[in-house]
Amino acid sequence: MANPLVSDRFIEFLLFDVLDAESLCQLPYFSDHSRATFSPWLAACRRVAREVLWPTYKPMDDAPPRFEDGRVFVHPTMKQCWKELVELGVLSASRPAEVGGQQLPLTVATLSHAYLMAGNLSAYGYAGLTTGAAHLIETFGSDAVKSMFLSAMYEGRWTGTMALTEPQAGSSLADVKSTATPKGDRFLIKGSKIFISGGDQDVTENIVHLVLARIDGAPAGTKGISLFAVPKKRVENGALVDNDVTVAGVIHKIGWKGLPSLALSFGDEGECHGWLVGPAHQGLKCMFQMMNEARLMVGVNAAATASVAFHESLAYSRERKQGRPLGVTDATTPPVPLTEHPDARRMLLRQKAIVEGSLAIIGLAAKFADLSEHATDDETRAESKLLLDLLTPIAKTFPAEKGFEANALSLQLHGGYGYSSEYLPESWLRDQKLNTIHEGTTTIQGLDLLGRKVIAGGGAALMALEKRVRASIAAAESAGLSFSKTLSTAMDELVRVTGTLGGRGASGDVLGMLGHSADFMELASTVAVGWAWLELAVRAAGKADDFSAGLVQAAKYWLNTEVPRATHLAHLCESNESSYLEVKDSQLDG
């Protein structure tokens, strides 16, 4: 049986039984939609993922883009992939009808796109980046800038990128040095960027880079950064001409090989024209729209990459016969499938718990995104925005960190075959590692979660989450799911330690608050995914079919084996365990 990439039945269950995506159609913004429009969209995404993208994954991994004569040439199959993605309508699926979009709920679009990412994450990457860049222009661009770029991007004639990182600054955007000099209705851009995904290719006629730079005389730090749309080619007299954007080098990545990562130079000849997007000196504030969307996209990528590997290892474990059941010593007894061995089932169930827990927490975040923008009452919009902000760093980090573990388990189940390039698990393991790095490393996400999100509004977001967690626990207890008690204890720990750490921060003890932000992220993620698993289990409880029973077992596994770790993680944060806080640089040598 071919790899399904993502479980159809799980996605249907998550969308319609758990998230109640149909309820969104009661909102005026989504009133043209129903399950009758959602289902064909899901089917179309599955078809393109399985029939178009999936067959190109291995060839793209084997033959990365070429850099010749200052140009980047991607794998030839990418042109057909792009054509299919554009015709599918991926670029504007969740965008409004007035810009040519389908106005789908983000909840539906996000989980549908998981198939495309699982099929070939590099191919989808061009689309995701283009949508994010175009949405920035749609939201913040002037009418003139919109008319210059928007339709060409949503129609797939031009792609888009986000060009933030500079060689000397890395993730520290306060240290961006690229400059922007006013020239009439535009600016002359000069500077260098690095790790720019999709920064050059031979698939479309043009590329629009969303670039952070400083207008001459701008203040230092993040408050002096502005955002610009900088095309590879600009329009002059109705024709595309070179805009002084050059490829300075190609990054030789270990994964995501179908999507080039580049070093770019802007304005080497002094003729790189850029157009301001949003207010001057507020570029980072504007860019956070795309960055937060990209963080959710990375979370979906991570879940999808773990999913395709999980299904590969499940099929292999069912087919591969090796060894005999525990306690059987008769050598004449025929070997049994790997799935008959307890530890193989442990590795498979753990993958399932990570993959489906990741998809569930992403789905919940996406629904809060829909409600935060389109709910008809202010209270729902405000609370949904709080929960979206709280869950975004979790929905990015958990699938990436735990997804890497799941991918390693997939490789492990393949044994020696897994540790070879002839089998696919090793390539997905390479792909997965990037998800803990790009769009804000795990460290950055942890600092954001603890330093901003859980304490915002006096802890209003955490209180909103706690209300939902307590309701899920009550529903689970009514359904006879006794393992839900562990989540109640973990929620208590999360609330208590957040208050303790927030108090330290308020008193000026920044290190005492944030020194264990990574442990706090794991604590909050474990609780949030525990909640997601209860939501799944409550709706599956009492049903006799294998699918439902499997969900309950996965929930039981997560709440019995992972959620109890919350007590230890809370202790590390609260005690401010000092080993790595105190160790000196000179003490780290062997």
C-alpha positions as MATLAB code, in Angstrom:
seq = 'MANPLVSDRFIEFLLFDVLDAESLCQLPYFSDHSRATFSPWLAACRRVAREVLWPTYKPMDDAPPRFEDGRVFVHPTMKQCWKELVELGVLSASRPAEVGGQQLPLTVATLSHAYLMAGNLSAYGYAGLTTGAAHLIETFGSDAVKSMFLSAMYEGRWTGTMALTEPQAGSSLADVKSTATPKGDRFLIKGSKIFISGGDQDVTENIVHLVLARIDGAPAGTKGISLFAVPKKRVENGALVDNDVTVAGVIHKIGWKGLPSLALSFGDEGECHGWLVGPAHQGLKCMFQMMNEARLMVGVNAAATASVAFHESLAYSRERKQGRPLGVTDATTPPVPLTEHPDARRMLLRQKAIVEGSLAIIGLAAKFADLSEHATDDETRAESKLLLDLLTPIAKTFPAEKGFEANALSLQLHGGYGYSSEYLPESWLRDQKLNTIHEGTTTIQGLDLLGRKVIAGGGAALMALEKRVRASIAAAESAGLSFSKTLSTAMDELVRVTGTLGGRGASGDVLGMLGHSADFMELASTVAVGWAWLELAVRAAGKADDFSAGLVQAAKYWLNTEVPRATHLAHLCESNESSYLEVKDSQLDG';
ca = [
       0.000    0.000    0.000;
       1.294    3.464   -0.901;
       2.211    5.809    1.914;
      -0.939    7.894    2.685;
       1.292   10.764    3.925;
      -1.340   11.783    6.488;
      -4.292    9.768    7.798;
      -7.490   10.777    5.985;
      -9.689    9.450    8.752;
      -7.762   11.317   11.428;
      -7.947   14.631    9.551;
     -11.687   14.197    8.965;
     -12.194   13.347   12.640;
     -10.081   16.270   13.813;
     -11.726   18.788   11.484;
     -15.349   17.822   11.888;
     -15.685   15.958   15.215;
     -13.150   17.798   17.365;
     -12.718   21.272   15.839;
     -16.261   21.455   14.439;
     -15.035   23.259   11.348;
     -18.596   23.423   10.022;
     -19.518   25.802   12.860;
     -17.240   28.391   11.281;
     -19.627   28.542    8.340;
     -22.154   30.239   10.624;
     -19.864   33.286   10.672;
     -20.700   35.798    7.920;
     -17.150   35.734    6.521;
     -17.324   31.974    5.842;
     -21.043   31.770    5.017;
     -20.424   30.648    1.420;
     -18.743   27.503    2.709;
     -19.964   24.211    4.146;
     -18.727   20.677    4.443;
     -19.779   20.338    0.813;
     -17.059   22.822   -0.169;
     -14.492   21.652    2.383;
     -14.516   18.012    1.267;
     -13.655   18.632   -2.422;
     -10.820   20.922   -1.299;
      -9.441   18.198    0.958;
      -9.724   15.681   -1.864;
      -7.912   17.983   -4.288;
      -5.054   18.577   -1.843;
      -4.722   14.835   -1.273;
      -4.608   14.173   -5.008;
      -1.895   16.758   -5.700;
       0.091   15.627   -2.661;
      -0.014   11.932   -3.552;
       0.070   12.015   -7.338;
       2.195   15.098   -8.065;
       4.380   16.076   -5.105;
       5.152   12.715   -3.501;
       6.771   11.197   -6.637;
       9.107   14.215   -6.859;
      10.342   14.142   -3.259;
      13.161   11.633   -3.660;
      14.425   13.050   -6.998;
      14.601   16.553   -5.478;
      16.409   15.250   -2.412;
      18.918   13.472   -4.630;
      19.557   16.436   -6.953;
      19.630   19.811   -5.131;
      19.468   23.143   -7.009;
      22.480   24.110   -9.124;
      24.251   27.480   -8.981;
      25.612   28.375  -12.411;
      26.655   31.755  -13.825;
      25.026   33.648  -10.982;
      21.667   31.852  -11.372;
      19.975   29.090   -9.417;
      18.406   26.202  -11.333;
      16.059   23.980   -9.342;
      15.025   20.414  -10.112;
      13.112   20.329  -13.421;
      10.112   18.610  -11.810;
       9.513   21.745   -9.730;
       7.945   23.519  -12.706;
       5.132   20.978  -12.921;
       4.751   20.964   -9.134;
       4.386   24.742   -9.168;
       1.847   24.629  -11.992;
      -0.273   22.130  -10.068;
      -0.040   24.072   -6.805;
      -1.082   27.292   -8.538;
      -3.982   25.617  -10.346;
      -5.081   24.020   -7.069;
      -5.401   27.491   -5.566;
      -3.030   26.986   -2.672;
      -1.548   30.478   -2.843;
      -4.781   32.251   -1.942;
      -6.842   29.461   -0.385;
      -7.516   31.312    2.862;
      -7.353   34.832    1.440;
     -10.435   36.977    0.750;
     -12.433   36.740   -2.445;
     -11.584   40.334   -3.355;
      -7.938   39.385   -3.915;
      -8.890   36.217   -5.781;
      -8.894   33.921   -2.770;
     -11.221   31.093   -1.829;
     -11.862   32.545    1.656;
     -11.476   29.128    3.277;
     -11.149   28.991    7.052;
      -7.507   28.779    8.055;
      -8.515   25.702   10.061;
      -9.423   23.833    6.880;
      -6.626   25.242    4.722;
      -3.937   24.489    7.294;
      -4.835   20.846    7.836;
      -5.401   20.312    4.103;
      -1.964   21.718    3.330;
      -0.425   19.166    5.698;
      -0.835   16.629    2.885;
       1.115   18.842    0.482;
       3.903   19.343    2.997;
       4.088   15.616    3.700;
       4.248   14.932   -0.031;
       7.143   17.309   -0.685;
       7.864   19.996    1.881;
      10.362   21.786   -0.374;
       7.870   22.146   -3.212;
       5.235   23.462   -0.842;
       7.782   25.850    0.672;
       7.698   28.099   -2.404;
       3.924   28.393   -2.041;
       3.890   29.012    1.696;
       6.499   31.753    1.438;
       4.693   33.399   -1.469;
       1.379   33.438    0.383;
       2.987   34.933    3.486;
       4.805   37.639    1.537;
       1.715   38.533   -0.498;
      -0.405   38.689    2.651;
       2.053   41.220    4.099;
       1.630   43.427    1.039;
      -2.148   42.897    1.142;
      -2.286   44.034    4.785;
       0.280   46.809    4.936;
       1.059   47.887    1.379;
      -0.199   51.110   -0.198;
      -2.592   50.847   -3.138;
       0.327   51.516   -5.472;
       2.443   48.744   -3.950;
      -0.490   46.337   -4.014;
      -1.141   47.019   -7.683;
       2.545   46.475   -8.404;
       2.908   43.061   -6.735;
      -0.230   41.470   -5.316;
      -2.008   39.898   -8.284;
       1.235   38.587   -9.783;
       2.017   36.809   -6.510;
      -1.422   35.353   -5.752;
      -1.674   34.213   -9.385;
       1.659   32.395   -9.074;
       3.463   34.373  -11.780;
       5.882   35.706   -9.146;
       7.018   34.043   -5.927;
       7.837   35.686   -2.609;
      10.391   35.370    0.176;
      11.135   36.826    3.585;
      14.620   38.344    3.723;
      15.387   39.085    7.354;
      18.593   37.389    8.474;
      22.019   38.970    7.918;
      25.372   37.209    8.226;
      26.601   39.280   11.179;
      23.256   39.324   13.046;
      21.698   35.861   12.808;
      18.436   35.825   14.757;
      19.218   39.177   16.396;
      17.172   41.425   14.106;
      18.026   44.468   16.221;
      21.459   44.272   14.551;
      20.209   44.455   10.957;
      22.479   46.789    8.941;
      20.903   46.841    5.463;
      20.087   50.405    4.427;
      17.341   52.171    2.500;
      17.972   55.584    0.916;
      14.912   57.573   -0.228;
      14.590   58.168   -3.970;
      11.270   59.644   -5.018;
       8.440   57.160   -4.439;
      10.880   54.369   -3.599;
      14.132   53.571   -1.809;
      17.542   52.341   -2.863;
      18.322   49.206   -0.875;
      21.832   48.081    0.016;
      22.917   45.143    2.159;
      23.371   41.406    2.492;
      20.985   38.688    3.603;
      21.573   35.007    4.276;
      19.546   31.785    4.532;
      16.897   33.160    2.159;
      14.695   30.224    1.176;
      13.569   30.356   -2.438;
      15.724   33.455   -2.983;
      16.329   32.501   -6.618;
      14.900   29.884   -8.982;
      14.076   29.323  -12.630;
      10.393   28.455  -12.181;
       8.753   31.894  -12.249;
       9.671   35.096  -14.066;
      10.177   37.136  -10.903;
      10.644   36.964   -7.122;
       9.543   39.554   -4.553;
      11.676   39.749   -1.434;
      10.195   41.251    1.744;
      13.317   42.890    3.144;
      14.079   44.466    6.518;
      16.355   47.509    6.268;
      17.031   50.856    7.948;
      16.054   54.139    6.327;
      18.960   56.584    6.463;
      19.006   58.250    9.886;
      16.743   55.671   11.539;
      17.276   54.950   15.251;
      19.295   51.922   16.339;
      17.658   48.680   17.418;
      14.358   47.179   16.318;
      12.588   50.561   16.396;
      14.604   51.712   13.394;
      13.736   48.825   11.067;
      11.430   49.261    8.067;
       9.942   46.748    5.647;
      10.358   46.878    1.868;
       9.145   44.948   -1.156;
      12.231   44.387   -3.299;
      11.724   42.485   -6.560;
      14.458   40.572   -8.323;
      13.316   42.419  -11.447;
      11.462   45.716  -11.436;
       8.984   46.940  -14.014;
      10.145   49.798  -16.238;
       8.194   50.921  -19.298;
       6.104   47.770  -19.130;
       9.081   45.402  -19.115;
      10.955   43.537  -16.385;
      14.513   44.756  -15.904;
      17.285   43.705  -13.539;
      16.910   45.219  -10.049;
      20.461   44.697   -8.763;
      19.649   41.675   -6.574;
      22.346   39.026   -6.907;
      23.003   35.575   -5.522;
      26.197   35.675   -3.487;
      26.212   31.987   -2.634;
      24.207   28.814   -2.074;
      23.893   27.149    1.337;
      24.529   23.409    1.094;
      21.767   22.195    3.372;
      21.443   18.685    4.759;
      17.671   18.662    4.165;
      14.857   20.535    2.415;
      17.041   20.094   -0.633;
      14.450   21.057   -3.217;
      14.196   24.599   -1.830;
      17.396   26.641   -2.269;
      18.733   28.597    0.704;
      20.825   31.533   -0.471;
      23.040   34.428    0.433;
      21.738   37.499   -1.405;
      23.310   40.876   -2.105;
      21.144   43.936   -2.623;
      22.413   47.057   -4.359;
      25.991   46.147   -5.277;
      25.646   48.531   -8.243;
      23.545   51.079   -6.367;
      20.398   50.314   -8.387;
      18.323   48.047   -6.127;
      14.876   49.639   -5.860;
      12.525   48.828   -3.007;
       9.064   50.032   -2.002;
       8.067   50.710    1.593;
       5.491   48.305    3.034;
       3.744   49.702    6.097;
       4.840   52.682    8.185;
       8.493   53.678    8.345;
      10.397   52.250   11.320;
       7.634   49.704   12.025;
       8.895   46.985    9.724;
       9.460   44.398   12.409;
       5.953   44.927   13.766;
       4.564   44.361   10.265;
       6.850   41.410    9.619;
       5.570   39.649   12.727;
       2.384   38.901   10.787;
       4.355   36.791    8.321;
       6.656   35.442   11.019;
       3.754   34.178   13.132;
       2.082   32.660   10.078;
       5.401   31.065    9.182;
       5.752   29.646   12.701;
       2.443   27.848   12.345;
       3.507   26.720    8.860;
       6.730   25.310   10.310;
       4.689   23.464   12.917;
       2.554   21.918   10.179;
       5.685   21.055    8.206;
       7.114   19.357   11.276;
       3.925   17.404   11.942;
       3.679   16.432    8.265;
       7.317   15.310    8.143;
       6.784   13.171   11.236;
       3.517   11.869    9.792;
       4.888   10.613    6.480;
       7.742    8.906    8.358;
       5.330    7.358   10.870;
       3.214    5.838    8.107;
       6.344    4.555    6.377;
       7.545    2.842    9.563;
       4.073    1.466   10.322;
       3.852   -0.190    6.899;
       7.402   -1.513    7.219;
       6.720   -2.884   10.703;
       3.645   -4.721    9.490;
       5.490   -6.266    6.552;
       8.903   -6.976    8.103;
       8.996  -10.345    9.852;
      11.757  -10.735   12.363;
      12.181  -12.643   15.621;
       9.567  -14.362   17.741;
       7.227  -13.206   20.503;
       8.666  -12.779   23.982;
       8.776  -16.114   25.756;
       8.758  -18.232   22.586;
      11.987  -20.228   22.389;
      11.074  -22.711   19.642;
      13.332  -21.780   16.708;
      11.001  -23.598   14.285;
       8.252  -21.101   15.044;
       7.947  -18.686   12.108;
       9.123  -15.102   12.595;
       6.429  -12.546   13.364;
       5.928   -8.978   12.087;
       7.676   -6.242   14.027;
       4.287   -5.047   15.244;
       4.091   -8.196   17.404;
       7.011   -6.982   19.523;
       6.117   -4.748   22.499;
       8.938   -2.266   22.000;
       8.123   -1.838   18.329;
       4.533   -1.037   19.325;
       5.881    1.446   21.872;
       7.851    3.244   19.163;
       4.859    3.239   16.826;
       2.429    4.447   19.481;
       4.824    7.201   20.522;
       5.059    8.366   16.920;
       1.274    8.334   16.661;
       0.945   10.335   19.884;
       3.423   12.946   18.658;
       2.078   13.208   15.101;
      -1.610   13.352   15.901;
      -1.090   15.450   19.033;
       0.867   17.917   16.897;
      -1.842   18.093   14.248;
      -4.472   18.598   16.941;
      -2.694   21.488   18.681;
      -2.040   23.112   15.286;
      -5.702   22.688   14.365;
      -6.767   24.311   17.627;
      -4.407   27.241   17.013;
      -5.733   27.652   13.473;
      -9.319   27.734   14.692;
      -8.433   30.423   17.224;
      -6.881   32.358   14.329;
     -10.163   32.142   12.404;
     -12.199   33.225   15.420;
      -9.809   36.029   16.354;
     -10.405   37.652   12.972;
     -13.939   36.687   12.058;
     -16.010   35.980   15.168;
     -18.993   38.330   15.403;
     -18.521   39.387   19.039;
     -15.630   41.279   20.571;
     -15.210   38.935   23.541;
     -14.710   35.843   21.383;
     -12.300   37.668   19.084;
     -10.236   38.981   22.005;
     -10.034   35.672   23.853;
      -9.251   33.768   20.656;
      -6.411   36.195   19.919;
      -4.979   35.588   23.395;
      -5.117   31.819   22.882;
      -3.651   32.049   19.377;
      -0.721   34.103   20.664;
      -0.172   31.646   23.515;
      -0.338   28.542   21.337;
       1.714   29.813   18.373;
       5.178   29.215   19.929;
       3.954   25.843   21.225;
       2.447   24.837   17.874;
       5.772   25.669   16.232;
       8.089   24.091   18.814;
       6.375   20.904   19.945;
       5.966   19.379   16.451;
       9.550   20.360   15.573;
      11.270   19.058   18.731;
       9.128   15.994   19.299;
       8.783   15.453   15.566;
      12.536   15.000   15.347;
      12.239   12.304   18.008;
       9.396   10.685   16.071;
      11.473   10.720   12.880;
      14.345    9.063   14.750;
      11.942    6.338   15.914;
      10.826    5.782   12.323;
      14.434    5.278   11.310;
      15.018    3.006   14.332;
      12.151    0.738   13.350;
      13.754    0.253    9.942;
      16.918   -0.999   11.655;
      20.032   -1.063    9.508;
      17.969   -0.351    6.409;
      16.826    2.898    7.964;
      20.436    4.008    8.296;
      20.871    4.084    4.537;
      19.962    6.469    1.761;
      18.097    3.700   -0.065;
      15.270    4.089    2.458;
      13.439    7.348    3.088;
      13.448    7.784    6.907;
      16.957    9.260    6.959;
      15.951   12.011    4.523;
      12.931   12.997    6.607;
      15.133   13.059    9.707;
      17.431   15.532    7.925;
      14.454   17.608    6.820;
      12.941   17.684   10.274;
      15.961   19.170   12.012;
      15.543   22.501   10.256;
      12.143   22.986   11.872;
      13.719   23.566   15.293;
      15.910   26.283   13.762;
      14.111   28.407   11.162;
      11.403   30.978   11.917;
      12.762   31.375   15.431;
      14.777   28.679   17.174;
      13.379   26.682   20.051;
      15.254   29.008   22.411;
      13.572   32.065   20.899;
      10.146   30.433   21.097;
      10.677   29.570   24.765;
      11.730   33.112   25.620;
       8.729   34.485   23.720;
       6.299   32.135   25.458;
       7.524   32.798   28.981;
       8.742   36.376   28.566;
       5.671   37.677   26.733;
       2.777   35.367   25.984;
       1.869   33.746   29.326;
       2.216   36.966   31.310;
       0.453   39.258   28.821;
      -2.612   40.952   30.266;
      -1.841   39.687   33.733;
      -1.902   36.077   32.593;
      -5.223   36.345   30.742;
      -4.158   33.896   28.019;
      -3.127   31.240   30.528;
      -6.405   31.679   32.385;
      -8.308   31.228   29.114;
      -6.351   28.055   28.402;
      -6.908   26.749   31.924;
     -10.661   27.233   31.552;
     -10.659   25.032   28.465;
      -8.354   22.423   29.980;
     -10.566   22.105   33.064;
     -13.647   21.700   30.863;
     -11.927   18.934   28.877;
     -10.897   17.161   32.083;
     -14.494   17.242   33.324;
     -15.736   15.843   30.004;
     -13.079   13.121   30.120;
     -14.058   12.113   33.630;
     -17.704   11.894   32.542;
     -16.586    9.658   29.663;
     -14.764    7.357   32.107;
     -11.262    8.344   31.016;
      -9.515    8.061   34.383;
      -6.103    8.986   32.980;
      -7.282   12.587   32.680;
      -6.331   13.164   36.339;
      -2.674   13.577   35.381;
      -3.549   16.636   33.311;
      -5.287   18.277   36.251;
      -2.091   18.016   38.295;
       0.026   19.255   35.395;
      -2.249   22.270   34.872;
      -1.889   23.124   38.552;
       1.883   22.988   38.172;
       1.860   25.193   35.067;
      -0.299   27.857   36.700;
       1.729   27.873   39.906;
       5.163   28.032   38.276;
       4.018   30.730   35.850;
       3.018   32.887   38.815;
       6.361   32.276   40.508;
       8.412   33.098   37.421;
       6.271   36.089   36.545;
       6.840   37.434   40.039;
      10.590   37.137   39.599;
      10.418   39.034   36.347;
       8.299   41.768   37.889;
      10.906   42.215   40.624;
      13.679   42.637   38.045;
      15.148   39.121   38.295;
      15.235   38.429   34.550;
      17.600   35.464   34.788;
      15.529   33.952   37.584;
      12.482   34.206   35.355;
      13.879   33.162   31.989;
      16.856   30.948   32.869;
      14.754   27.809   32.409;
      12.603   29.032   29.515;
      13.360   25.831   27.567;
      12.015   23.714   30.440;
       9.004   26.005   30.690;
       8.332   25.542   26.976;
       8.417   21.775   27.396;
       6.126   22.010   30.419;
       3.591   24.206   28.627;
       3.784   22.091   25.452;
       3.256   18.860   27.374;
       0.166   20.313   29.037;
      -1.222   21.837   25.826;
      -0.790   18.622   23.850;
      -2.248   16.682   26.788;
      -5.304   18.901   26.483;
      -5.445   18.280   22.720;
      -5.297   14.535   23.328;
      -8.152   14.727   25.826;
     -10.212   16.594   23.244;
      -9.570   13.748   20.801;
     -10.160   10.982   23.341;
     -13.441   12.364   24.685;
     -14.931   12.258   21.196;
     -13.566    8.785   20.518;
     -14.542    7.269   23.873;
     -17.157    4.560   23.958;
     -16.800    3.624   20.302;
     -15.833    0.050   19.470;
     -13.989    0.548   16.165;
     -10.192    0.263   15.980;
      -9.709    3.871   14.898;
     -11.458    5.236   17.983;
      -9.825    2.715   20.304;
      -6.433    3.660   18.887;
      -7.058    7.324   19.685;
      -7.974    6.498   23.263;
      -4.850    4.350   23.648;
      -2.640    7.121   22.268;
      -4.243    9.620   24.639;
      -3.749    7.200   27.515;
      -0.113    6.774   26.541;
       0.536   10.524   26.420;
      -1.260   11.350   29.644;
       0.240    8.420   31.543;
       3.835    8.629   30.308;
       4.487   12.268   29.348;
       2.120   14.533   31.254;
       3.395   13.397   34.697;
       6.789   14.863   33.713;
       5.228   18.270   34.296;
       6.004   18.030   38.005;
       9.721   17.598   37.342;
       9.804   20.340   34.709;
       8.002   22.720   37.054;
      10.532   21.930   39.784;
      13.440   22.758   37.455;
      11.876   26.124   36.609;
      10.828   26.979   40.151;
      14.075   25.913   41.835;
      16.071   27.659   39.087;
      18.447   24.677   38.981;
      21.769   26.419   38.544;
      24.261   24.062   36.881;
      24.261   25.575   33.395;
      23.543   29.045   34.746;
      26.747   28.934   36.788;
      29.117   26.946   34.594;
      31.945   29.057   33.171;
      33.141   29.022   29.582;
      36.553   27.758   30.710;
      34.915   24.789   32.475;
      33.298   23.396   29.343;
      36.490   21.987   27.799;
      37.161   18.277   28.096;
];
